[in-house]
Amino acid sequence: MTAVTATKVLFPEHCYQSDATVQLAVDANGAGCYIVTDQTPFHPVSHIWPDHPADQGTLVVGGIDHPVLGCHVGAVELATGKLLVGSDIFVKRGTEGWVFVVVHHIGTGIGLTPGTSVHLQVDAAYQQALSRGHSGGHLSSLALNKVLHEQFWRKDASRKDELGHYDFHSYAQSESRVTEDLSTDTYRLGKTLRKRGFNTAEMLEALPEIEQQVNFLLAQWCDSGAPVVIRREGEALTDSRYWQCDLGEGGVVEIPCGGTHVTSLAEYAGLEVSLVAASEQELVMLTKASVA
């Protein structure tokens, strides 16, 4: 049996197509085939924090395009070649005897065998729209933290964000969702947050002013056109990656993140936040990107 290696991922370098070699081709429970290659430009949906959707695109073999129906994280047991996909994964990254891979789901069993050469083509426009949404979410969370820092905390919260502000985003976030040119963050405004010293009622009353201040900050940052860099500690899917950007706030911001992102804030014509109080216990922040 050919040894399977961890997938080399190319999307951090904004690579949208590549040739690749098949390592595994496994029946997808009667619904086509799971294809694992040695490298890929496709970003898979995470099985742990599925906020960023999988890329779309095609797998080309023998001159025939096969739509990629889904792209998932997989784990392969080296001793047996057994492939676990998505929510079936029960091992953690770094577990001895296992490697983590990107799994391309195609809708037909096409008789691929290990060693076959294929071509992988990502839908670049779709990935870029998700990237604008994801980077926009990082920027709006930092802006929201900064605006809330001075006025709405009555205690010195121990957790600070990358700019040194009380990390409302980290404390309160209960859900996040990236879609095309949009990031949706949901915050829980419960007892725990109030015990940490956050003035929830006052914040809800001041939402229009907060929204205005956040959008003013975002406009400044977008106007800077600052580059965005993905620093990574290796080429494998599970190697740590970090979003970096200098917002002119006293140093380069670095946020751990495995998603895809813009190359520069100049890609935005603008970012606009809407803050919606779904209830006294829940706040929703919508960050909409417009394209330069």
Order of alpha helices (4+ residues) and beta strands (2+ residues): beta-beta-beta-beta-beta-beta-beta-beta-beta-alpha-alpha-beta-beta-alpha-alpha-alpha-beta-beta-beta-beta-beta
